[in-house]
Amino acid sequence: MEREDALPAIRRTVALSSLSHVIPLRLSGEGAFDALDRLCTAELYLRDGQMLHTLLLDEEARPFADLYAGRDDEAFVLLAEGPSKEVLLDHLRAHLPKDAGVTIEDLGAEHELLSLDGPWAWELMSELVGPEVVGLPYNNFFRPSDLIEGGLCFRAGKTGEFGYHLLVPRGEVAGVRARIEEAGRAFELGTADLDELDRCALENWFFNIRREGRAGVTPLELQLQWRVSRRKAFVGSEALAARWSAGMKERLTAFTSEAAVAVGDRVLFEGEAIGRVVNAAASVARGGHVGLALLDVHLAYPGIDRFSVEDRCPIRTVSPPFLDNRSLHVNPQEHSFRDRAALKFPPIG
């Protein structure tokens, strides 16, 4: 079992992050629902305060943006990542019908996004906004007026841990950070940057728009069919339907390696190139390296150890996720950070 103090804060306690790579927008107006339904790949079955994890595609059905869409009364709050803000806004406007009756508000102009992630993030959040936050389901949001005046708190995240995104007016950011850091001392609060967030996403089989999302394939090859409706039209749906009919030639597959591999490396099977690495990183939590490769669909299965990368190092395909996270074993109704030493966690990797 790994030494506890070797784990980063995001896996061990709580980590505070700045989500400057995420673009927050608000769609409002009479045509907001129809416009968003035409843009995103999933069915918009949302109640007020609920979010949906979906995608925006380009005309060739390749992922354009990774998107959380949340219903806020008759409007929608969007958290998007992938393209720049300017490119994202151009995409939205280009695909809105004329006279759509939609207003697009750039929430990032007046707000910043912060995030708290970790097995004890829920307890720190309850110290900041009250114990009711513990009951907030994943993919829901509310207005935490005790912490942020005019902001939002989203139960979200792509790390495999308890996660909360905070949309904070810029004038309140310093004060909110100070309150988090003060309360966070009792939880050994750390920090995490984008590289660490991306590594955590990889370790837990969360889609990364900046890595495998730029491999030039569709949600089918990326195993993201669960985010896609086959009952509605959206940008890229015709190209995606054609790919469905033609059948996949490659599929995203998880693997482990003792040595470092790089994005773009060829995957070989008995000396023949049958795929390519599209995401990879060293895993502090489990040791060694983990990654994702697009493999020939006939060999894209877990449990095969006859692959190598560039004839350089062997790899083994596995079933994701790569970790058994602490958050899976922490129960907010029973456990507390101060009593964590009494908890018997299984090995994380």
Helices and strands as residue ranges (DSSP letters): G 4-6, H 9-12, E 15-18, E 23-28, H 32-39, E 51-57, E 63-72, E 75-81, H 85-94, E 103-106, G 107-109, E 111-117, H 121-129, G 131-135, E 140-142, E 152-155, E 163-169, G 170-172, H 173-184, G 185-187, E 190-191, H 194-203, G 212-214, G 225-227, H 237-246, E 250-257, E 266-269, E 272-282, E 289-296, E 307-309, E 313-318, G 326-328, G 337-342
